[in-house]
Amino acid sequence: MRTAIIIFTVFRGHFKAWQRNKTTLFWTLAFPLLLMLLFGGLFSLQSDKMDLYIENNDIIQNNPSETSLRIIRLINQTDSFNILEDEGDIEEQVRTIVIPKNFELDFQEGDTSIKLIMDDSHQTFSRTNSLINGVINSMNIEKQSVKQPITLIQEQISSNDLSFIEYFVPGVIGIAIMSTGIFGTIGTNTKYRKNGVIKKLATTPLSKFEWIIGLVLYHILIGIISTSVILTVAVLVFSINIVLNPLIILLIISGALTFPGIGMIISTVVREEEEADAAGNVVTFPMLFLAGTFFPLETMPTFIQLFAKTLPLTYLNNGLREIMVFGNYQAALWNCVIVFAIGIIAIAISMKVTKWTDL
């Protein structure tokens, strides 16, 4: 009971300090939001045309039939698609139109169809479906003697295609948890050392375990607050679909163990407040740009991918993305276990190297 009260007191002290500190509020809430809105806005200014693969099987004397070419031209005239040649691997293609054999002949007879192959859970499915149906209707009008000579057949596939903002939002949450954990812990410990606060704590019954657990609980709450704010803004501004699952809380807890633990370790060698930010940047900047926050690791050189797999933020980002975007519980849980294990190790090391008399 006594330990619980002390831990709660430490937690409450950190939380009150967070509420009063404008700089901490900026890095916890404002910075991640500005980052998301800036990059999300920049990428939204790019062409909103969607890639559309065409598999044209209506070949007459080694050339596409005129009717099949006409429907492709009408699709192109919607000015909504980048028309691409079929690459054969349907599951790797976001959306594919399949024009069958004998399409022209069956169209003349008033009984044919084209197929749209796409993940119907994709955020652009409704728009794609409406545009293709519009093209079909315009051709059907020509055959007034037949009620509906062309029909649209829909075939569902599983696709991991993401828009930039869908990919980026979990990374923004990871950045918020990492920045708060590392910068907040280094800054707090350095400030308390300079003011002599922690040396005074050495004369109290407060143990290092109680101090660190209170700090971790504080970071869990801040992580939940940051995540809630970021997701709310992302849904309202960018209309993205997010899968909510209790595993998100476990990932936040794992991050709240890992990054404050790293911050505690670093703070044992940082002696001046002026050095705190520099020390934090040395650790956070490589993770910020190399942990798959902005772009998939697969697009990076092999040696960078190998380095990225040593960074805890990589697994936090992957875990959040797997559960929030793909709803892949198993993959998210595996990443959560890795982050949690790193966190336990970081906390254990920080408790070992932290000495009240040195702080």
SULWOQUI-V707421 format. One record per backbone hydrogen bond with DSSP energy under -0.5 kcal/mol. CO is the residue of the C=O (numbers start at 1). NH is the residue of the N-H. E is the energy in kcal/mol with one decimal. If there is no record, write none. Layout:
co: {CO | CO}
nh: {NH | NH}
e: {E | E}
//
This chain:
co: {1 | 2 | 3 | 4 | 5 | 6 | 7 | 8 | 9 | 10 | 11 | 12 | 13 | 14 | 15 | 16 | 17 | 20 | 21 | 22 | 23 | 24 | 25 | 25 | 26 | 29 | 30 | 31 | 32 | 33 | 34 | 35 | 36 | 37 | 38 | 39 | 40 | 41 | 42 | 43 | 50 | 52 | 53 | 54 | 54 | 55 | 55 | 57 | 58 | 59 | 60 | 63 | 65 | 66 | 67 | 68 | 69 | 70 | 71 | 72 | 73 | 74 | 75 | 75 | 76 | 80 | 81 | 82 | 84 | 88 | 89 | 90 | 94 | 95 | 96 | 97 | 97 | 98 | 98 | 99 | 100 | 102 | 103 | 104 | 105 | 106 | 106 | 107 | 112 | 113 | 114 | 115 | 115 | 116 | 116 | 117 | 118 | 119 | 122 | 124 | 125 | 126 | 127 | 128 | 129 | 130 | 131 | 132 | 133 | 134 | 135 | 136 | 137 | 139 | 139 | 140 | 142 | 143 | 149 | 151 | 151 | 153 | 155 | 157 | 163 | 164 | 165 | 166 | 167 | 168 | 169 | 170 | 171 | 172 | 173 | 174 | 175 | 176 | 177 | 178 | 179 | 179 | 180 | 181 | 182 | 183 | 184 | 185 | 186 | 187 | 188 | 189 | 190 | 191 | 192 | 192 | 193 | 196 | 197 | 198 | 200 | 201 | 207 | 208 | 209 | 210 | 211 | 212 | 213 | 214 | 215 | 216 | 217 | 218 | 219 | 220 | 221 | 222 | 223 | 224 | 225 | 226 | 227 | 228 | 229 | 230 | 231 | 232 | 233 | 234 | 234 | 235 | 240 | 242 | 245 | 246 | 246 | 247 | 248 | 249 | 250 | 251 | 252 | 253 | 254 | 255 | 257 | 258 | 259 | 260 | 261 | 262 | 263 | 264 | 265 | 266 | 266 | 269 | 272 | 272 | 273 | 273 | 274 | 275 | 276 | 277 | 278 | 279 | 280 | 281 | 283 | 284 | 285 | 286 | 287 | 296 | 297 | 301 | 302 | 303 | 304 | 305 | 307 | 308 | 311 | 311 | 312 | 313 | 314 | 315 | 316 | 317 | 318 | 319 | 320 | 321 | 321 | 322 | 322 | 324 | 327 | 328 | 329 | 330 | 331 | 332 | 333 | 334 | 335 | 336 | 337 | 338 | 339 | 340 | 341 | 342 | 343 | 344 | 345 | 346 | 347 | 348 | 349 | 350 | 355 | 355 | 356}
nh: {5 | 6 | 7 | 8 | 9 | 10 | 11 | 12 | 13 | 14 | 15 | 16 | 17 | 18 | 19 | 20 | 21 | 22 | 25 | 26 | 27 | 28 | 29 | 30 | 31 | 33 | 34 | 35 | 36 | 37 | 38 | 39 | 40 | 41 | 42 | 43 | 44 | 45 | 45 | 46 | 82 | 84 | 97 | 56 | 86 | 57 | 99 | 59 | 65 | 61 | 63 | 60 | 69 | 70 | 71 | 72 | 73 | 74 | 75 | 76 | 77 | 78 | 78 | 80 | 79 | 50 | 83 | 52 | 54 | 90 | 92 | 93 | 119 | 53 | 117 | 55 | 99 | 100 | 115 | 57 | 103 | 106 | 107 | 108 | 109 | 110 | 111 | 110 | 151 | 100 | 153 | 98 | 117 | 118 | 155 | 96 | 120 | 122 | 125 | 128 | 129 | 130 | 131 | 132 | 133 | 134 | 135 | 136 | 137 | 138 | 139 | 140 | 141 | 142 | 143 | 143 | 144 | 146 | 112 | 114 | 153 | 116 | 118 | 159 | 167 | 168 | 169 | 170 | 171 | 172 | 173 | 174 | 175 | 176 | 177 | 178 | 179 | 180 | 181 | 182 | 183 | 184 | 184 | 185 | 186 | 187 | 188 | 189 | 190 | 191 | 192 | 193 | 194 | 195 | 197 | 198 | 196 | 200 | 201 | 202 | 203 | 204 | 211 | 212 | 213 | 214 | 215 | 216 | 217 | 218 | 219 | 220 | 221 | 222 | 223 | 224 | 225 | 226 | 227 | 228 | 229 | 230 | 231 | 232 | 233 | 234 | 235 | 236 | 237 | 238 | 240 | 239 | 242 | 244 | 248 | 249 | 250 | 251 | 252 | 253 | 254 | 255 | 256 | 257 | 258 | 259 | 261 | 262 | 263 | 264 | 265 | 266 | 267 | 268 | 268 | 269 | 270 | 271 | 275 | 276 | 276 | 277 | 278 | 279 | 280 | 281 | 282 | 283 | 284 | 285 | 287 | 288 | 289 | 290 | 291 | 299 | 300 | 305 | 306 | 307 | 308 | 309 | 310 | 311 | 314 | 315 | 316 | 317 | 318 | 319 | 320 | 321 | 322 | 323 | 324 | 325 | 326 | 327 | 328 | 243 | 329 | 332 | 333 | 334 | 335 | 336 | 337 | 338 | 339 | 340 | 341 | 342 | 343 | 344 | 345 | 346 | 347 | 348 | 349 | 350 | 351 | 352 | 353 | 354 | 358 | 359 | 359}
e: {-2.1 | -2.2 | -2.7 | -2.4 | -2.1 | -2.4 | -2.7 | -2.9 | -2.3 | -2.2 | -2.3 | -2.4 | -2.0 | -2.2 | -2.0 | -1.4 | -1.4 | -0.8 | -2.0 | -2.1 | -2.1 | -2.1 | -2.6 | -1.2 | -3.7 | -1.7 | -2.9 | -2.6 | -2.4 | -2.8 | -2.6 | -2.3 | -2.4 | -2.1 | -2.3 | -2.3 | -1.6 | -0.9 | -0.7 | -1.0 | -2.7 | -2.8 | -3.1 | -0.7 | -1.5 | -0.8 | -2.9 | -1.5 | -2.5 | -0.5 | -1.2 | -3.7 | -2.1 | -2.0 | -2.0 | -1.7 | -2.2 | -2.3 | -2.0 | -2.3 | -2.1 | -0.5 | -1.1 | -0.5 | -1.7 | -2.9 | -0.8 | -2.6 | -2.2 | -1.2 | -1.2 | -1.7 | -0.6 | -2.5 | -3.2 | -3.2 | -0.6 | -0.6 | -2.3 | -2.8 | -1.0 | -2.7 | -2.1 | -1.9 | -1.4 | -0.7 | -2.8 | -0.7 | -1.4 | -0.7 | -2.7 | -2.6 | -0.6 | -0.6 | -2.8 | -2.2 | -0.7 | -1.9 | -2.0 | -2.6 | -3.1 | -2.3 | -2.3 | -2.5 | -2.2 | -1.9 | -1.8 | -2.3 | -2.6 | -1.8 | -1.5 | -2.3 | -1.8 | -0.7 | -0.6 | -1.0 | -1.1 | -1.8 | -2.9 | -2.1 | -0.6 | -3.2 | -2.3 | -0.5 | -2.0 | -2.5 | -2.3 | -0.6 | -0.7 | -2.1 | -1.9 | -2.1 | -2.5 | -2.3 | -2.3 | -2.6 | -3.2 | -2.2 | -2.0 | -2.8 | -1.8 | -0.9 | -1.0 | -1.1 | -2.6 | -2.7 | -2.4 | -2.5 | -2.4 | -2.4 | -2.8 | -2.2 | -2.3 | -2.1 | -1.9 | -0.8 | -1.0 | -1.4 | -1.5 | -1.2 | -1.3 | -1.6 | -2.2 | -2.7 | -2.6 | -2.2 | -1.8 | -2.5 | -2.6 | -1.8 | -2.0 | -2.1 | -2.0 | -2.3 | -2.3 | -2.2 | -2.4 | -2.9 | -2.5 | -2.3 | -2.3 | -2.7 | -2.6 | -2.1 | -2.3 | -2.5 | -2.4 | -2.2 | -2.9 | -2.0 | -0.7 | -1.0 | -0.5 | -0.7 | -2.2 | -0.9 | -1.3 | -2.2 | -2.2 | -2.6 | -2.3 | -2.4 | -2.3 | -1.0 | -2.3 | -2.2 | -1.3 | -2.2 | -2.5 | -2.7 | -1.9 | -2.4 | -2.4 | -0.7 | -0.9 | -1.9 | -0.7 | -0.6 | -0.9 | -0.7 | -0.8 | -0.7 | -0.5 | -2.6 | -2.3 | -2.6 | -1.9 | -1.1 | -2.9 | -2.3 | -0.9 | -2.9 | -1.9 | -2.0 | -1.4 | -1.5 | -2.2 | -2.1 | -2.2 | -1.7 | -2.9 | -1.5 | -1.9 | -1.7 | -0.9 | -0.9 | -1.9 | -3.0 | -2.4 | -2.4 | -2.5 | -2.5 | -2.8 | -1.9 | -2.6 | -2.0 | -1.4 | -0.6 | -3.0 | -3.4 | -1.2 | -2.1 | -2.6 | -2.0 | -2.0 | -2.3 | -2.4 | -1.7 | -2.4 | -2.8 | -2.4 | -2.3 | -2.4 | -2.6 | -2.2 | -2.7 | -2.8 | -2.4 | -2.5 | -2.6 | -2.4 | -1.5 | -2.7 | -1.8 | -1.1 | -1.1 | -0.7}
//
